[in-house]
């Protein structure tokens, strides 16, 4: 899959390919764009710093505070109940790199075994989502659209619209 960025050609932003990872920031952190894929349709993406061990499809949590501008591989153990925005990696955007993360449209995301269509939760496996209820870890503005294995092993489709991890009052 390669998202075409014809909407953004005036900005000089190239097509978003899954393997595109930048060693230095090419765009301001937090830049958002829209792009189109022939199979997945239109998507929205945000440019963020990478985090260790990230692979394409990983759930990440991010913070755009100027001092922080950080990403964390999402799981039900990270920032629990913090209500942080999340996105899904388009490539292996590891520590000390930068890349695009999907925040809108139909996304291909990493999922744990037995994930079914329905509500989305951060799983105990870093970077993966689950359909298993876990208080404080529901991902709002997101829905699992297919069970794990579709479109490929360990992946599922998710419909997302600027998703964020639910925050709880304890």
N, C-alpha and C positions, 0 to 999 in steps of 0.2 A: 504494500500500500504506500502510496506517495500522495500527500496532500498538495494540491496545486494552489499557489498563492496569488492567483491573478488579481484578486481584490487588493493586494498590497504591492503590486509592481512599482507603483510610484515611490514606495518607501525603500525599494531596492532589496526587499526580503525575498530570498529564493524559496523554491518549493521545500516543503517540510518532508524530508525522508527519514525513516525510522533510525537510521544510523548516524544522522547528523548530530555531532557533538562538537562544541567549540572549546578550545584550550583557553581562550580569553573571551571575555564578553564582547559579542559583536553588536549587541543592542542593549538598551537600558533594561535592567532587571525589572520585571513587571510589565513589559511591553506585551500587548495582546493583539492578536490578528485573527482573521477568519480565513479559512482555506477550504478547498473542496477535493474530495476523493470520489472517483467513479463508482466505487462500491459502497462506501460508508456515508456519502453525502457531505453536507457542510459541517465543519467543525470549528471550534474556537480554541485558541492556544495561548499560553502565557510563557514568556521567556524567564527562566529561573536558574539559579545555581544548582549544581548537582550535589549528590550525597553518596557516600560510599555504598558499594554493592548494588546500585540501582541497575535494573534491566528494563527493557521495553515492556510496558504494561503495568509497571509497579505503581501502587498507590503511594503518594507522598503528601505530607502536610507542609504548608509553607507559611512564611511570615514576611511581609514586605516592609516592616519597620526599617527605616534607613540603617540603624545600627546592626540589625539582625540579618535581614535579607537572606534567610536560611531556609533550607528544606530538610525534612526528616522523613525517612522511609516510614510510611504509616503502618501501624498495627494497633491492636487493642491495648497495647502497653504504652504507646507513645501519646503524650499530651492528653491522657484520658480525661474526658469531660471538659476539654478546653474549648470546644467550639471553633476549631481552626479550619480555614479553607483547605481543600485537598485538590489534587490534580493527578493525572496519570502520565507517566513518562513515555515519551515517543521513542526514546533510545536509551542506550547505556550511559546515561549522564551521571557519571561517578563524581566523587569529591574532586574539587579543583577544576571542574569543567562547567559548561553552561549549555542549556538546550531548551527545546520546546516541550511543554507538558499540555495535555489536552484538558480543557475545562468545559467544553460544550460539544454537543452532538452525540453521535454513536461512536463509542470508544471500544477498543479491544483491550481488556484488562486481565491481569493475573488473578486467578481464583483458586481457592483450596478445593479439595475433593468434596463431592456431594453438594456443591453450590448449585442452587436452583434459581429460576427466575423469580423476581420479587424484590422485597426490601433489601438494601445493601448495608453491610456492616464491615468494619475493619476486623480482620481476623488476627489470631495470635501469630500467624506467619507474616513476618515483615514484608510489606509490599503487596500483599494479597488481600482480596476481599472475600466475603462469605455471605451466605444468606441466613446464617445462624444468629438468632437474637443475642445481643450483648449490650447491656445497659450502658449508655453513654458513648457507644461506639457506632451508632447508626450514622450513615452518611446520607444527609438530606439533599434534596434536589438531584437525586440519582436513583436509578432503578436498574436492577439486573434484568437484562432483556432476553438472555438465553442461559441455559444451564452450562456448567463447566464442560469443556470438550467441544463447544461450538463458539468460535470458528476452528479452534485447534486444541490439542491437549494442554491442560493447565490454564486455558483462557476462556473468557466468555465475553459476550457483548454487553455493554452497559449504556443506557441513555442518560446523559448527564447535562446539567445546566448550572454551571458555576457551583459545584457541590461543596459541602462543608460538613465537618464532623460535628455531630450534635454535642452541645454542652449541657451538662446537668448541674442543677443546684443541689449541693449535698448538705 
